[in-house]
Amino acid sequence: MSVSPIQSSTARYALLALWALVVASALYLYFFQREVVQAELRGALSTSTVIASIIYVVLGSLRAFTMVPATFLLFVAMPFFPPALLLLLTLPGIAISSSICYFFAEVLHMDEPFERRYPSQIAMLKRVLRTHTLAITIGWSFMLFLPTDLLCYVSGTLRTNFAKFLIGILIGEGAVYAIYVYVGDWMLRA
């Protein structure tokens, strides 16, 4: 019986090491090289809207590896993009980062720390998610105080209906980010 590369412990540890490297690099840049990163982003954002848009979507997509909420990236981008464009660019980032969490949850065994730390809550969440995938996903992702990445990981380990999961994420987080974008734009103009 052969073991698939994804299920082997070597591949799992390699993926975890890569993830840890990305997180450590992101944290280093954020805490110790913030001015350099901000200057580079300002330069890229002032050069071309297309380049700035690509950078924003890529950062929004890779955000899943750092478990940093997309809200921070959104707030940084508000002064540089018109509100409708910013919202349109945020949605693919949300879809990609949520999909990454969903598909890599089982591969990286990201559910194990959550299940060890919150066994009864995770068991209850799994039970509810099996029966009400779309409604729970919309409600959870709309709540600002609930970690959406946790929902993505649990949905991924359960292998809930991916289409329902993704539609729920886009509706819930899309609504929250639409509020952020348009209220933020109104506040920047005031």
Secondary structure by P-SEA (a helix, b strand, c coil): ccccccccaaaaaaaaaaaaaaaaaaaaaacccaaaaaaaaaaaaaccaaaaaaaaaaaaaacccccccaaaaaaaacccccaaaaaaaaaaaaaaaaaaaaaaccccccaaaaaaacaaaaaaaaaaaaccaaaaaaaaaacccccaaaaaaaaaaacccaaaaaaaaaaaaaaaaaaaaaaaaaaaac
